Amino acid sequence: MGGRIAIIGEPLLELSHPGAEVFGPAQFGFAGDTLNTAVYLSRLGTEVDYVTALGLDPYSEALLAAMRAEGVGTELILRHPSRVPGLYAIQTDASGERSFTYWRSESAAREFFDIAGGDQALDAARACDALYLSGITLSLFDRAGRQKLAILADEMRRAGKPVVFDPNYRARGWPTPEAARQAFAGFARNATVVLPTLDDDVALFGAQPMASHTGYWQGLGVETVVVKCGADGAHIFQRGKAAIHVPVPRPITPRDTTGAGDSFNAAFLHRWLSGAPLSDAVLAGHELAGRVVQHPGAILPLASMPAVTITREAT
């Protein structure tokens, strides 16, 4: 496998607060679930084209510069004449858990399909070797936009290219859970791999045995489901094979869980797309996510990346 991966999503400006004080010191940066994954993939040596829309404002220019500095491909990013990037503020409590406040209604990414060049950008994405997006990506668009993404995924899967989907359910992005379930099913029918977090699946479908959750995704035609379970590790479900539990290598006390799932996805994809077995790819995901949660914010300081040795083996 290997090659270049197209990632579709929304880059965000991030204000991070280390404690409970809203007007205390804050750090200004960039993030977004799929952008986090794109950055980590690029750092690990996988070529990435990021597909989205930004504005013409200074903050959009700063986001573009940050992505380019990380080696993320920006040629498929459209520019909106009046809209700006989305913004969110994040606070972290003593246990490392997060709370968010969003300002995203004017995000340029939401207008992607209304900007000239959108269809051409999707054509270019189709030429990549793999496709990745999330449930948050789907929440940006109306039914017509989501249908275009489903068609893209169908065409790439039929061409033998991996299509990977992280449901990443966030209730605030959907009018009802049923609306999210319908949108996720419409895309997942064309996915090769689904990477849900168990807590998200419970929020979306209710408390059920893990096999019921994975059975739902596999019932849509998904070949492989990797369920992320935090400190309990991850579980691999492949059609026709026994489930495999891959525990985390060592217990970790998180400082900030922001970006844990996104970084797991990146290391997993890097190893798996390079031809590694699924269990090795999951271990790589654990290693990188374990490093990320010991630092504040979604993006690990670059100087800390060399410590993630397991993800370096396939580069």
C-alpha positions as CSV (number, residue, x, y, z in Angstrom):
1,M,0.0,0.0,0.0
2,G,1.6,3.3,1.1
3,G,1.3,6.3,-1.3
4,R,-0.5,9.6,-0.8
5,I,-3.6,10.0,1.3
6,A,-6.3,12.6,0.8
7,I,-7.8,13.9,4.1
8,I,-11.0,16.0,4.0
9,G,-12.0,18.2,7.0
10,E,-12.0,21.5,8.7
11,P,-8.9,23.3,10.1
12,L,-9.6,25.3,13.2
13,L,-8.0,28.0,15.2
14,E,-7.5,26.9,18.8
15,L,-7.4,28.8,22.1
16,S,-6.2,26.5,24.9
17,H,-6.6,27.3,28.6
18,P,-4.5,25.2,31.0
19,G,-7.1,25.5,33.8
20,A,-10.6,26.7,34.7
21,E,-10.0,30.4,34.4
22,V,-11.6,31.6,31.2
23,F,-9.7,34.8,31.1
24,G,-6.4,33.4,32.3
25,P,-3.4,32.7,30.1
26,A,-4.2,31.0,26.8
27,Q,-2.2,29.6,23.9
28,F,-3.2,30.3,20.3
29,G,-2.6,27.5,17.8
30,F,-4.3,25.3,15.2
31,A,-6.1,22.0,15.3
32,G,-9.2,20.1,14.1
33,D,-9.7,16.4,14.2
34,T,-8.7,15.6,10.6
35,L,-6.0,18.2,10.6
36,N,-4.4,16.7,13.7
37,T,-4.3,13.4,11.9
38,A,-2.8,15.0,8.7
39,V,0.0,16.6,10.7
40,Y,1.0,13.4,12.5
41,L,0.8,11.4,9.3
42,S,3.1,14.0,7.6
43,R,5.5,13.9,10.5
44,L,5.7,10.1,10.3
45,G,6.5,10.2,6.6
46,T,3.1,9.6,4.8
47,E,2.3,12.1,2.1
48,V,-0.9,14.0,2.7
49,D,-3.2,16.2,0.7
50,Y,-5.6,18.2,2.9
51,V,-8.9,19.1,1.3
52,T,-10.8,22.0,2.7
53,A,-11.6,25.7,2.4
54,L,-10.1,28.7,4.1
55,G,-10.6,32.5,3.8
56,L,-8.4,35.3,2.6
57,D,-7.8,36.7,6.1
58,P,-4.5,36.7,8.1
59,Y,-5.6,33.8,10.3
60,S,-6.2,31.7,7.2
61,E,-2.8,32.6,5.9
62,A,-1.3,31.6,9.3
63,L,-3.1,28.2,9.1
64,L,-1.8,27.6,5.6
65,A,1.7,28.5,6.7
66,A,1.5,26.2,9.7
67,M,0.3,23.3,7.5
68,R,3.0,23.8,4.9
69,A,5.6,24.0,7.7
70,E,4.4,20.5,8.8
71,G,4.7,19.2,5.3
72,V,0.9,18.8,4.7
73,G,-0.1,19.3,1.1
74,T,-2.2,22.5,0.7
75,E,-2.8,22.5,-3.1
76,L,-6.4,21.2,-2.7
77,I,-7.4,24.0,-0.2
78,L,-10.0,26.4,-1.7
79,R,-10.3,30.1,-0.7
80,H,-13.5,31.8,0.2
81,P,-13.7,35.5,-0.4
82,S,-15.4,36.5,2.9
83,R,-15.5,33.6,5.3
84,V,-12.9,32.8,7.9
85,P,-11.6,29.7,9.8
86,G,-13.6,28.2,12.6
87,L,-12.4,28.9,16.2
88,Y,-12.7,26.9,19.4
89,A,-11.6,27.4,23.0
90,I,-10.5,24.4,25.1
91,Q,-10.2,24.0,28.8
92,T,-8.7,21.0,30.6
93,D,-9.5,19.9,34.1
94,A,-7.1,18.2,36.6
95,S,-7.8,14.7,35.2
96,G,-6.9,15.8,31.6
97,E,-10.5,15.8,30.4
98,R,-11.6,18.6,28.1
99,S,-14.4,21.0,27.6
100,F,-14.9,23.0,24.4
101,T,-16.6,26.2,23.2
102,Y,-17.0,26.6,19.4
103,W,-17.4,29.5,17.0
104,R,-17.8,27.7,13.6
105,S,-20.9,28.9,11.9
106,E,-18.9,31.2,9.6
107,S,-16.2,28.6,8.8
108,A,-15.1,28.7,5.2
109,A,-14.8,24.9,5.2
110,R,-18.6,24.7,5.4
111,E,-18.9,26.4,2.0
112,F,-16.5,24.0,0.3
113,F,-19.0,22.7,-2.3
114,D,-20.2,26.3,-3.1
115,I,-16.7,27.6,-4.0
116,A,-15.4,27.4,-7.6
117,G,-13.0,24.5,-7.9
118,G,-14.6,22.1,-5.4
119,D,-15.3,19.4,-8.0
120,Q,-11.8,19.7,-9.4
121,A,-10.4,19.3,-5.8
122,L,-12.4,16.1,-5.4
123,D,-11.1,14.9,-8.7
124,A,-7.5,15.4,-7.5
125,A,-8.3,13.7,-4.2
126,R,-9.6,10.7,-6.2
127,A,-6.2,10.3,-7.7
128,C,-4.6,9.8,-4.3
129,D,-3.9,6.3,-2.9
130,A,-6.3,6.4,0.1
131,L,-9.0,8.6,1.6
132,Y,-9.7,9.6,5.2
133,L,-12.4,11.7,6.8
134,S,-14.5,11.8,10.0
135,G,-18.0,12.2,11.2
136,I,-17.1,15.9,12.0
137,T,-16.3,16.3,8.3
138,L,-19.7,15.0,7.4
139,S,-21.4,17.4,9.9
140,L,-20.1,20.3,7.9
141,F,-22.2,19.7,4.8
142,D,-25.7,19.2,3.7
143,R,-27.1,16.0,2.2
144,A,-25.9,17.0,-1.3
145,G,-22.3,17.6,-0.1
146,R,-22.3,14.3,1.9
147,Q,-23.5,12.5,-1.2
148,K,-20.6,13.8,-3.2
149,L,-18.2,12.5,-0.5
150,A,-20.0,9.1,-0.6
151,I,-19.6,8.9,-4.4
152,L,-15.9,9.8,-4.0
153,A,-15.4,7.0,-1.4
154,D,-17.3,4.5,-3.6
155,E,-15.2,5.2,-6.6
156,M,-11.9,5.0,-4.6
157,R,-12.9,1.8,-2.9
158,R,-14.0,0.2,-6.2
159,A,-10.5,1.1,-7.5
160,G,-9.0,-0.9,-4.7
161,K,-7.9,2.2,-2.6
162,P,-8.5,2.2,1.2
163,V,-11.2,4.4,2.5
164,V,-11.0,5.1,6.2
165,F,-13.7,6.6,8.4
166,D,-13.6,7.8,12.0
167,P,-17.2,8.4,13.1
168,N,-16.0,10.9,15.8
169,Y,-19.6,11.6,16.8
170,R,-20.1,15.1,18.4
171,A,-23.8,15.7,19.2
172,R,-23.5,19.5,18.9
173,G,-22.8,19.0,15.2
174,W,-26.1,17.3,14.4
175,P,-29.8,18.2,14.9
176,T,-30.5,14.7,16.2
177,P,-28.6,11.5,16.8
178,E,-30.7,9.9,14.0
179,A,-29.4,12.5,11.5
180,A,-25.9,11.6,12.4
181,R,-26.6,7.8,12.2
182,Q,-28.0,8.2,8.7
183,A,-25.1,10.4,7.5
184,F,-22.5,8.0,9.0
185,A,-24.2,5.0,7.4
186,G,-24.4,6.7,4.0
187,F,-20.6,7.1,4.0
188,A,-19.5,4.0,5.9
189,R,-21.1,1.8,3.3
190,N,-18.2,2.8,1.1
191,A,-15.5,2.5,3.8
192,T,-12.8,-0.1,4.1
193,V,-11.9,0.6,7.7
194,V,-13.9,2.3,10.4
195,L,-12.1,3.6,13.5
196,P,-14.8,4.3,16.2
197,T,-14.2,5.3,19.8
198,L,-16.3,3.1,22.0
199,D,-17.6,6.1,24.0
200,D,-18.8,7.8,20.8
201,D,-20.5,4.7,19.6
202,V,-22.3,4.4,23.0
203,A,-23.4,8.1,22.7
204,L,-24.6,7.5,19.2
205,F,-26.3,4.1,19.5
206,G,-26.8,3.5,23.2
207,A,-25.1,1.1,25.6
208,Q,-24.7,-2.2,23.9
209,P,-22.1,-5.0,23.8
210,M,-19.1,-4.1,21.7
211,A,-19.9,-6.9,19.3
212,S,-23.2,-5.1,18.6
213,H,-21.5,-1.9,17.7
214,T,-19.0,-3.5,15.5
215,G,-21.7,-5.7,13.9
216,Y,-23.5,-2.5,12.9
217,W,-20.5,-1.2,11.0
218,Q,-19.7,-4.6,9.5
219,G,-23.4,-4.9,8.5
220,L,-22.9,-1.9,6.3
221,G,-20.1,-3.7,4.4
222,V,-17.0,-2.5,6.3
223,E,-14.2,-5.0,6.2
224,T,-12.3,-4.0,9.3
225,V,-13.4,-2.2,12.5
226,V,-10.9,-1.0,15.1
227,V,-12.6,0.1,18.3
228,K,-10.6,2.6,20.4
229,C,-11.2,2.1,24.1
230,G,-8.9,4.5,25.8
231,A,-6.9,2.9,28.7
232,D,-8.4,-0.5,27.7
233,G,-6.5,-0.4,24.4
234,A,-8.3,-1.3,21.2
235,H,-10.1,-4.2,19.6
236,I,-9.7,-5.3,16.0
237,F,-12.7,-6.9,14.3
238,Q,-12.2,-8.4,10.8
239,R,-14.9,-10.1,8.8
240,G,-14.6,-13.9,9.3
241,K,-11.8,-13.7,11.9
242,A,-11.7,-13.8,15.7
243,A,-11.6,-10.4,17.4
244,I,-8.1,-9.3,18.7
245,H,-7.6,-7.2,21.8
246,V,-4.4,-5.0,21.6
247,P,-3.8,-3.5,25.1
248,V,-1.9,-0.3,25.6
249,P,1.8,-1.0,26.3
250,R,1.9,0.7,29.7
251,P,-0.4,2.6,32.0
252,I,-0.3,6.4,31.4
253,T,-1.7,9.3,33.5
254,P,-3.0,11.8,30.9
255,R,-2.3,15.5,31.2
256,D,-4.6,16.4,28.3
257,T,-6.5,13.9,26.2
258,T,-6.9,16.4,23.3
259,G,-5.9,14.7,20.0
260,A,-5.6,11.2,21.4
261,G,-7.8,9.6,18.9
262,D,-6.6,11.7,16.0
263,S,-2.9,10.8,16.7
264,F,-3.8,7.1,17.2
265,N,-5.5,7.2,13.8
266,A,-2.4,8.8,12.2
267,A,0.1,6.3,13.5
268,F,-2.3,3.4,12.8
269,L,-2.7,4.5,9.2
270,H,1.0,5.2,8.7
271,R,1.9,1.7,9.7
272,W,-1.1,-0.1,8.1
273,L,-0.8,1.7,4.8
274,S,2.9,0.8,4.8
275,G,2.0,-2.9,4.9
276,A,2.2,-3.7,8.6
277,P,-0.2,-6.1,10.3
278,L,-3.2,-4.6,11.9
279,S,-2.0,-5.4,15.4
280,D,1.3,-3.7,14.8
281,A,-0.6,-0.7,13.4
282,V,-2.7,-0.5,16.5
283,L,0.4,-0.7,18.8
284,A,1.8,2.2,16.8
285,G,-1.4,4.1,17.5
286,H,-1.2,3.4,21.2
287,E,2.4,4.6,21.3
288,L,1.8,7.9,19.6
289,A,-1.5,8.6,21.5
290,G,0.2,7.8,24.7
291,R,2.9,10.4,24.0
292,V,0.3,13.0,22.9
293,V,-1.9,12.8,26.0
294,Q,1.2,13.7,28.2
295,H,1.4,17.1,26.6
296,P,-1.1,20.0,26.4
297,G,-3.0,20.6,23.2
298,A,-3.7,18.4,20.2
299,I,-0.3,18.8,18.4
300,L,2.7,17.2,20.1
301,P,5.9,19.4,20.2
302,L,8.0,18.4,17.3
303,A,11.0,17.7,19.6
304,S,9.0,14.9,21.3
305,M,8.2,13.0,18.1
306,P,11.5,11.0,17.9
307,A,10.6,9.3,21.2
308,V,7.7,7.5,19.4
309,T,10.0,4.8,18.0
310,I,7.4,2.2,17.0
311,T,6.0,4.5,14.4
312,R,9.4,5.2,12.9
313,E,10.1,1.6,11.9
314,A,8.1,1.8,8.7
315,T,9.2,5.2,7.5
